[in-house]
Amino acid sequence: MFRVRPPAIDRYLFAVLETITQFRLRKPSFNLFNSTLFNSTLFNSTLFNSTPFNSTLFNSTPFNSTPFNSTPFNSTPFNSTLFNSTLFNSTLFNSTPFNSTLFNSTPFNSTPFNSTPFNSTPFNSTLFNSTLFNSILFIIYHIHPPQNPFD
């Protein structure tokens, strides 16, 4: 079999394409992500693993010490006499002003509400259950009898 030779221009283009293909298949000499830039001192060194982030600054006295775990929050002002003392559990709330005469005395359970004005003569007496009232109704009925629409 004979191999047909392409014309000169085709040979030139073929050579260019072959060169590009070979260049793409080869590993480049400088790899941006696997090089010194990202695997160097800048990122894996003292800058991020040093004192400013893993040291005294965040694990020291200002955050784990007296200001937050000490006397101001766990001491006398909140767990002591102030809230569990006489002021709140004593005479002030369980004494006379709230459980005594003021609310259980005459003004609320006496004569004004359970006496004569509401349970006496004006409402349950002669006025509404008497001959006078029934006589008036009888007269009104006979003067203006109900109208029968079929009359």
N, CA, C and O of each residue as an XYZ file, in Angstrom:
604
protein
N       0.834     -1.178      0.000
C       0.000      0.000      0.000
C       0.875      1.235      0.000
O       1.921      1.319      0.644
N       0.397      2.142     -0.732
C       1.116      3.405     -0.820
C       0.453      4.446      0.059
O      -0.770      4.570      0.124
N       1.295      5.167      0.713
C       0.766      6.259      1.535
C       0.727      7.512      0.696
O       1.696      7.888      0.036
N      -0.469      8.165      0.747
C      -0.633      9.383     -0.041
C      -0.136     10.538      0.783
O      -0.527     10.732      1.934
N       0.728     11.291      0.169
C       1.282     12.444      0.871
C       0.372     13.625      0.685
O      -0.024     13.934     -0.439
N       0.027     14.305      1.785
C      -0.821     15.487      1.629
C      -0.038     16.633      1.023
O       1.191     16.657      1.088
N      -0.731     17.559      0.448
C      -0.042     18.733     -0.089
C       0.705     19.482      1.002
O       0.502     19.210      2.185
N       1.536     20.389      0.637
C       2.400     21.097      1.582
C       1.611     21.871      2.626
O       1.982     21.861      3.800
N       0.544     22.533      2.238
C      -0.229     23.323      3.204
C      -0.891     22.420      4.228
O      -0.975     22.756      5.409
N      -1.364     21.263      3.758
C      -1.980     20.325      4.681
C      -0.947     19.763      5.644
O      -1.222     19.565      6.827
N       0.275     19.504      5.105
C       1.326     19.022      5.994
C       1.653     20.054      7.049
O       1.909     19.708      8.202
N       1.647     21.293      6.674
C       1.923     22.373      7.631
C       0.844     22.419      8.728
O       1.174     22.480      9.912
N      -0.440     22.391      8.340
C      -1.535     22.406      9.323
C      -1.502     21.168     10.206
O      -1.751     21.244     11.409
N      -1.193     20.033      9.602
C      -1.101     18.803     10.372
C       0.000     18.901     11.422
O      -0.181     18.467     12.559
N       1.127     19.464     11.045
C       2.233     19.626     11.985
C       1.850     20.558     13.133
O       2.217     20.320     14.284
N       1.112     21.620     12.813
C       0.673     22.558     13.857
C      -0.285     21.871     14.818
O      -0.153     22.001     16.035
N      -1.252     21.136     14.267
C      -2.215     20.428     15.122
C      -1.525     19.374     15.979
O      -1.864     19.201     17.150
N      -0.564     18.676     15.402
C       0.153     17.665     16.165
C       0.956     18.296     17.296
O       1.035     17.745     18.394
N       1.544     19.437     17.026
C       2.306     20.140     18.062
C       1.393     20.592     19.200
O       1.731     20.458     20.376
N       0.235     21.127     18.828
C      -0.718     21.574     19.858
C      -1.193     20.393     20.687
O      -1.295     20.485     21.911
N      -1.482     19.284     20.019
C      -1.943     18.094     20.729
C      -0.868     17.582     21.669
O      -1.157     17.241     22.816
N       0.345     17.524     21.202
C       1.435     17.058     22.053
C       1.634     17.995     23.243
O       1.917     17.550     24.355
N       1.484     19.274     23.000
C       1.651     20.245     24.083
C       0.541     20.072     25.129
O       0.791     20.194     26.329
N      -0.666     19.790     24.675
C      -1.787     19.624     25.603
C      -1.668     18.332     26.388
O      -2.118     18.273     27.532
N      -1.087     17.315     25.822
C      -0.968     16.042     26.520
C       0.160     16.033     27.537
O       0.135     15.244     28.481
N       1.143     16.894     27.358
C       2.252     16.940     28.298
C       1.864     17.701     29.549
O       1.033     18.607     29.499
N       2.462     17.337     30.664
C       2.230     18.046     31.909
C       3.033     19.332     31.879
O       4.231     19.311     31.598
N       2.386     20.448     32.165
C       3.151     21.695     32.155
C       4.192     21.709     33.266
O       4.054     21.040     34.291
N       5.208     22.471     33.034
C       6.301     22.496     33.999
C       5.927     23.259     35.272
O       6.516     23.001     36.322
N       4.971     24.183     35.217
C       4.589     24.952     36.393
C       3.110     24.720     36.669
O       2.252     25.063     35.855
N       2.826     24.137     37.820
C       1.439     23.888     38.198
C       1.070     24.887     39.286
O       1.656     24.893     40.368
N       0.094     25.728     38.983
C      -0.262     26.811     39.896
C      -0.713     26.313     41.264
O      -0.364     26.907     42.284
N      -1.485     25.231     41.294
C      -2.049     24.793     42.566
C      -1.191     23.790     43.319
O      -1.404     23.582     44.513
N      -0.233     23.167     42.659
C       0.628     22.216     43.353
C       2.029     22.754     43.521
O       2.995     21.995     43.596
N       2.129     24.015     43.576
C       3.466     24.578     43.629
C       3.738     25.229     44.970
O       2.971     25.128     45.927
N       4.844     25.884     44.978
C       5.318     26.531     46.185
C       4.352     27.577     46.718
O       4.290     27.809     47.926
N       3.605     28.202     45.837
C       2.736     29.284     46.288
C       1.739     28.829     47.346
O       1.573     29.496     48.367
N       1.071     27.695     47.114
C       0.061     27.248     48.061
C       0.574     26.255     49.092
O      -0.090     26.034     50.105
N       1.709     25.663     48.872
C       2.249     24.706     49.831
C       3.451     25.268     50.558
O       4.333     24.531     50.997
N       3.472     26.531     50.673
C       4.656     27.137     51.254
C       4.374     27.705     52.633
O       3.318     27.495     53.231
N       5.342     28.413     53.091
C       5.293     29.019     54.409
C       4.087     29.920     54.598
O       3.540     30.004     55.698
N       3.675     30.585     53.550
C       2.587     31.540     53.696
C       1.313     30.908     54.234
O       0.667     31.475     55.115
N       0.944     29.739     53.715
C      -0.325     29.151     54.116
C      -0.225     28.069     55.177
O      -1.192     27.856     55.908
N       0.879     27.390     55.291
C       0.995     26.297     56.257
C       2.011     26.597     57.341
O       2.636     25.688     57.888
N       2.165     27.814     57.635
C       3.228     28.139     58.569
C       2.727     28.937     59.750
O       1.563     28.878     60.146
N       3.639     29.660     60.271
C       3.416     30.431     61.477
C       2.220     31.365     61.382
O       1.578     31.650     62.393
N       1.917     31.839     60.203
C       0.842     32.826     60.095
C      -0.484     32.323     60.642
O      -1.122     33.019     61.431
N      -0.921     31.117     60.237
C      -2.218     30.624     60.673
C      -2.164     29.678     61.857
O      -3.188     29.468     62.508
N      -1.040     29.114     62.156
C      -0.939     28.177     63.275
C      -0.125     28.748     64.416
O       0.511     28.017     65.176
N      -0.153     30.005     64.519
C       0.702     30.613     65.522
C      -0.099     31.252     66.647
O      -1.306     31.056     66.782
N       0.605     32.000     67.420
C       0.069     32.604     68.626
C      -1.228     33.382     68.438
O      -2.123     33.237     69.270
N      -1.380     34.178     67.422
C      -2.604     34.988     67.399
C      -3.886     34.179     67.413
O      -4.892     34.638     67.954
N      -3.879     32.972     66.825
C      -5.127     32.226     66.758
C      -5.244     31.096     67.767
O      -6.359     30.771     68.175
N      -4.166     30.496     68.179
C      -4.246     29.344     69.079
C      -3.599     29.601     70.424
O      -3.146     28.671     71.092
N      -3.557     30.804     70.803
C      -2.805     31.078     72.016
C      -3.597     31.848     73.040
O      -4.824     31.783     73.123
N      -2.846     32.561     73.794
C      -3.366     33.285     74.935
C      -4.526     34.207     74.597
O      -5.390     34.439     75.443
N      -4.566     34.726     73.405
C      -5.600     35.706     73.084
C      -7.011     35.188     73.314
O      -7.808     35.850     73.978
N      -7.338     34.003     72.772
C      -8.700     33.494     72.897
C      -8.900     32.513     74.041
O     -10.040     32.284     74.446
N      -7.859     31.940     74.566
C      -8.001     30.962     75.649
C      -7.464     31.493     76.962
O      -7.023     30.736     77.826
N      -7.506     32.743     77.088
C      -6.901     33.315     78.278
C      -7.924     33.978     79.182
O      -9.134     33.802     79.043
N      -7.396     34.723     80.086
C      -8.189     35.348     81.128
C      -9.401     36.128     80.639
O     -10.463     35.998     81.247
N      -9.317     36.915     79.601
C     -10.503     37.714     79.273
C     -11.754     36.901     78.995
O     -12.860     37.370     79.262
N     -11.605     35.681     78.458
C     -12.797     34.924     78.111
C     -13.154     33.825     79.102
O     -14.333     33.498     79.237
N     -12.207     33.255     79.784
C     -12.492     32.130     80.683
C     -12.190     32.447     82.128
O     -11.895     31.554     82.923
N     -12.262     33.665     82.452
C     -11.840     34.002     83.801
C     -12.905     34.729     84.589
O     -14.102     34.639     84.317
N     -12.429     35.431     85.548
C     -13.270     36.078     86.538
C     -14.438     36.879     85.989
O     -15.524     36.791     86.563
N     -14.299     37.640     84.941
C     -15.449     38.483     84.576
C     -16.733     37.722     84.319
O     -17.810     38.218     84.651
N     -16.655     36.514     83.729
C     -17.889     35.807     83.406
C     -18.244     34.685     84.373
O     -19.418     34.332     84.485
N     -17.286     34.126     85.062
C     -17.569     32.994     85.952
C     -17.320     33.331     87.406
O     -17.005     32.458     88.215
N     -17.456     34.546     87.716
C     -17.099     34.923     89.071
C     -18.239     35.564     89.825
O     -19.415     35.427     89.488
N     -17.846     36.253     90.836
C     -18.770     36.827     91.795
C     -19.914     37.628     91.197
O     -21.037     37.486     91.680
N     -19.716     38.446     90.198
C     -20.860     39.270     89.781
C     -22.096     38.486     89.381
O     -23.211     38.937     89.642
N     -21.933     37.306     88.745
C     -23.110     36.579     88.293
C     -23.521     35.427     89.198
O     -24.688     35.037     89.191
N     -22.612     34.881     89.964
C     -22.945     33.730     90.812
C     -22.865     34.066     92.286
O     -22.629     33.196     93.124
N     -23.055     35.280     92.579
C     -22.863     35.663     93.965
C     -24.105     36.254     94.592
O     -25.228     36.096     94.113
N     -23.851     36.926     95.661
C     -24.901     37.456     96.509
C     -25.976     38.250     95.789
O     -27.152     38.057     96.101
N     -25.661     39.119     94.860
C     -26.756     39.931     94.313
C     -27.892     39.134     93.704
O     -29.045     39.559     93.779
N     -27.594     37.972     93.094
C     -28.658     37.232     92.434
C     -29.172     36.032     93.213
O     -30.332     35.656     93.041
N     -28.371     35.427     94.047
C     -28.794     34.218     94.760
C     -28.843     34.418     96.260
O     -28.656     33.475     97.029
N     -29.082     35.588     96.652
C     -28.985     35.831     98.080
C     -30.218     36.464     98.660
O     -31.336     36.330     98.163
N     -29.954     37.153     99.726
C     -31.002     37.743    100.532
C     -31.933     38.645     99.744
O     -33.114     38.753    100.075
N     -31.428     39.288     98.719
C     -32.270     40.248     98.008
C     -33.551     39.636     97.467
O     -34.633     40.180     97.684
N     -33.445     38.496     96.754
C     -34.633     37.910     96.146
C     -35.289     36.824     96.986
O     -36.458     36.509     96.760
N     -34.589     36.249     97.931
C     -35.168     35.184     98.753
C     -35.372     35.629    100.188
O     -35.315     34.828    101.121
N     -35.599     36.861    100.338
C     -35.667     37.372    101.695
C     -37.036     37.898    102.044
O     -38.032     37.681    101.354
N     -37.025     38.589    103.133
C     -38.247     39.143    103.688
C     -38.991     40.014    102.695
O     -40.221     40.043    102.696
N     -38.267     40.718    101.854
C     -38.923     41.647    100.939
C     -39.946     40.976    100.035
O     -41.041     41.504     99.839
N     -39.593     39.797     99.471
C     -40.488     39.166     98.514
C     -41.358     38.060     99.089
O     -42.437     37.809     98.552
N     -40.946     37.398    100.140
C     -41.726     36.275    100.677
C     -42.284     36.558    102.055
O     -42.504     35.641    102.846
N     -42.502     37.770    102.327
C     -42.899     38.086    103.688
C     -44.158     38.908    103.745
O     -45.055     38.818    102.907
N     -44.172     39.692    104.756
C     -45.337     40.489    105.087
C     -45.850     41.316    103.919
O     -47.053     41.559    103.824
N     -44.979     41.748    103.040
C     -45.423     42.635    101.968
C     -46.534     42.037    101.115
O     -47.549     42.693    100.879
N     -46.356     40.791    100.645
C     -47.355     40.202     99.759
C     -48.350     39.288    100.456
O     -49.412     39.017     99.896
N     -48.054     38.810    101.633
C     -48.970     37.903    102.327
C     -49.592     38.545    103.546
O     -49.930     37.873    104.520
N     -49.731     39.799    103.478
C     -50.224     40.486    104.664
C     -51.573     41.124    104.429
O     -52.267     40.851    103.449
N     -51.907     41.962    105.344
C     -53.218     42.584    105.390
C     -53.669     43.230    104.089
O     -54.829     43.049    103.720
N     -52.839     43.965    103.373
C     -53.390     44.652    102.197
C     -54.012     43.724    101.167
O     -54.961     44.118    100.488
N     -53.501     42.490    101.028
C     -54.028     41.624     99.985
C     -54.975     40.543    100.479
O     -55.864     40.138     99.730
N     -54.826     40.064    101.690
C     -55.657     38.954    102.168
C     -56.510     39.328    103.361
O     -56.833     38.482    104.195
N     -56.857     40.541    103.439
C     -57.549     40.948    104.652
C     -58.841     41.665    104.369
O     -59.510     41.461    103.356
N     -59.147     42.494    105.298
C     -60.415     43.201    105.313
C     -60.695     43.958    104.028
O     -61.856     44.111    103.648
N     -59.676     44.428    103.360
C     -59.920     45.254    102.179
C     -60.780     44.562    101.129
O     -61.751     45.145    100.647
N     -60.434     43.314    100.763
C     -61.180     42.632     99.713
C     -62.259     41.692    100.222
O     -63.162     41.341     99.463
N     -62.201     41.280    101.458
C     -63.190     40.340    101.991
C     -64.092     40.988    103.017
O     -64.597     40.330    103.927
N     -64.281     42.229    102.869
C     -65.043     42.930    103.894
C     -66.332     43.508    103.344
O     -66.776     43.187    102.242
N     -66.896     44.349    104.137
C     -68.205     44.924    103.862
C     -68.354     45.533    102.479
O     -69.388     45.306    101.852
N     -67.404     46.285    101.962
C     -67.683     46.919    100.666
C     -68.012     45.945     99.545
O     -68.766     46.293     98.637
N     -67.464     44.726     99.586
C     -67.704     43.805     98.486
C     -68.731     42.721     98.783
O     -69.402     42.260     97.861
N     -68.876     42.303    100.019
C     -69.787     41.201    100.345
C     -70.912     41.625    101.263
O     -71.424     40.823    102.044
N     -71.276     42.829    101.173
C     -72.262     43.293    102.144
C     -73.468     43.925    101.491
O     -73.797     43.660    100.335
N     -74.098     44.745    102.250
C     -75.382     45.330    101.911
C     -75.485     45.919    100.511
O     -76.512     45.704     99.868
N     -74.519     46.632    100.001
C     -74.770     47.270     98.701
C     -75.159     46.310     97.585
O     -75.978     46.659     96.736
N     -74.583     45.098     97.568
C     -74.895     44.191     96.468
C     -75.881     43.091     96.827
O     -76.543     42.559     95.936
N     -76.001     42.736     98.082
C     -76.880     41.631     98.480
C     -78.017     42.097     99.361
O     -78.510     41.344    100.201
N     -78.417     43.282     99.180
C     -79.403     43.809    100.110
C     -80.657     44.297     99.414
O     -80.949     43.941     98.272
N     -81.364     45.101    100.123
C     -82.687     45.568     99.724
C     -82.780     46.121     98.314
O     -83.758     45.811     97.633
N     -81.850     46.905     97.830
C     -82.095     47.482     96.499
C     -82.329     46.461     95.397
O     -83.115     46.714     94.484
N     -81.660     45.307     95.462
C     -81.824     44.341     94.379
C     -82.763     43.187     94.707
O     -83.353     42.605     93.797
N     -82.915     42.847     95.962
C     -83.751     41.699     96.334
C     -84.971     42.110     97.132
O     -85.476     41.332     97.941
N     -85.427     43.266     96.924
C     -86.506     43.743     97.784
C     -87.727     44.166     96.992
O     -87.913     43.801     95.831
N     -88.529     44.933     97.652
C     -89.838     45.332     97.164
C     -89.867     45.870     95.745
O     -90.765     45.493     94.993
N     -88.953     46.715     95.334
C     -89.147     47.284     93.992
C     -89.243     46.259     92.871
O     -89.967     46.478     91.899
N     -88.526     45.142     92.988
C     -88.536     44.188     91.882
C     -89.403     42.954     92.122
O     -89.903     42.369     91.161
N     -89.594     42.547     93.363
C     -90.329     41.311     93.648
C     -91.580     41.567     94.473
O     -91.959     40.741     95.304
N     -92.191     42.655     94.258
C     -93.288     43.000     95.157
C     -94.574     43.328     94.427
O     -94.819     42.914     93.294
N     -95.368     44.086     95.132
C     -96.719     44.417     94.694
C     -96.752     45.086     93.337
O     -97.714     44.915     92.587
N     -95.733     45.836     93.011
C     -95.778     46.580     91.762
C     -95.998     45.687     90.548
O     -96.853     45.974     89.710
N     -95.227     44.604     90.450
C     -95.332     43.754     89.269
C     -96.255     42.553     89.453
O     -96.709     41.971     88.468
N     -96.535     42.179     90.679
C     -97.376     41.004     90.917
C     -98.705     41.370     91.562
O     -99.281     40.563     92.292
N     -99.175     42.521     91.315
C    -100.373     42.964     92.025
C    -101.563     43.129     91.099
O    -101.482     42.977     89.880
N    -102.647     43.441     91.733
C    -103.893     43.658     91.012
C    -103.802     44.873     90.119
O    -104.374     44.886     89.029
N    -103.101     45.884     90.559
C    -102.986     47.101     89.761
C    -102.348     46.822     88.404
O    -102.862     47.242     87.367
N    -101.236     46.118     88.421
C    -100.517     45.841     87.176
C    -101.344     44.957     86.250
O    -101.420     45.207     85.047
N    -101.955     43.937     86.808
C    -102.768     43.043     85.986
C    -104.049     43.706     85.522
O    -104.585     43.356     84.471
N    -104.536     44.641     86.281
C    -105.733     45.374     85.873
C    -105.415     46.289     84.707
O    -106.198     46.406     83.765
N    -104.271     46.931     84.775
C    -103.863     47.815     83.685
C    -103.694     47.009     82.398
O    -104.116     47.448     81.328
N    -103.091     45.857     82.497
C    -102.918     45.020     81.313
C    -104.262     44.568     80.760
O    -104.454     44.508     79.545
N    -105.187     44.254     81.652
C    -106.513     43.809     81.225
C    -107.239     44.919     80.475
O    -107.879     44.670     79.453
N    -107.137     46.137     80.982
C    -107.803     47.277     80.349
C    -107.180     47.561     78.980
O    -107.901     47.785     78.008
N    -105.870     47.554     78.899
C    -105.198     47.806     77.623
C    -105.600     46.749     76.597
O    -105.815     47.058     75.425
N    -105.695     45.534     77.037
C    -106.060     44.448     76.131
C    -107.467     44.641     75.574
O    -107.715     44.365     74.401
N    -108.395     45.120     76.420
C    -109.772     45.280     75.967
C    -109.983     46.546     75.166
O    -110.890     46.606     74.337
N    -109.166     47.555     75.397
C    -109.288     48.771     74.597
C    -108.687     48.541     73.215
O    -109.261     48.960     72.210
N    -107.563     47.895     73.163
C    -106.889     47.608     71.888
C    -106.681     46.104     71.774
O    -105.570     45.615     71.979
N    -107.723     45.377     71.455
C    -107.543     43.928     71.363
C    -106.638     43.566     70.183
O    -106.509     44.339     69.234
N    -106.034     42.424     70.247
C    -105.197     41.995     69.121
C    -106.044     41.854     67.863
O    -107.194     41.418     67.919
N    -105.469     42.223     66.749
C    -106.196     42.172     65.481
C    -106.039     40.798     64.850
O    -104.941     40.248     64.765
N    -107.160     40.266     64.413
C    -107.141     38.994     63.711
C    -107.153     39.294     62.219
O    -108.113     39.901     61.744
N    -106.161     38.911     61.473
C    -106.115     39.262     60.053
C    -107.212     38.598     59.224
O    -107.499     39.026     58.106
N    -107.825     37.546     59.778
C    -108.853     36.833     59.014
C    -110.263     37.313     59.308
O    -111.213     36.769     58.744
N    -110.444     38.333     60.189
C    -111.791     38.855     60.504
C    -112.280     39.729     59.384
O    -113.387     40.262     59.456
